[in-house]
Amino acid sequence: MSDQTLMRSTTTQLPLNAKAWYNVGNEMVRGGDVVSGLEYLHRADDINPGHYLNNIGAAYSRIGKLDEAWEYFSRCAEVLLHY
C-alpha cells in the first residue's frame, strides 16, 4: 500500500480530520497532481478555516492561476494580521 493510499484511507476513516485532508492534498500537489490536490486542500480548509490558505495559494500559483493564488495569499495575510 502506498503512502498516498494510506493517507487517503485516513480521510475516509476520519472525514473531519483537516490534517489528513491537508496531507493528501499536499502530497498530490508535490507529486504534480495539483488539481486533485487542491480538492483535498480546500476540504481541509473547509474543516479548519484559515489554516491552509497559503498552501492553496501556492498550489494555484503552480498551475498558473495567479488571480486565485493572490486571493488566497491575501486571505492568509488577513488571517495572520488578526492572529
Summary of the structure (lengths in Angstrom):
residues: 83
radius of gyration: 12.7
end to end distance: 39.3
largest distance: 41.7
contacts: 249
relative contact order: 0.13
helix: 77%
strand: 0%
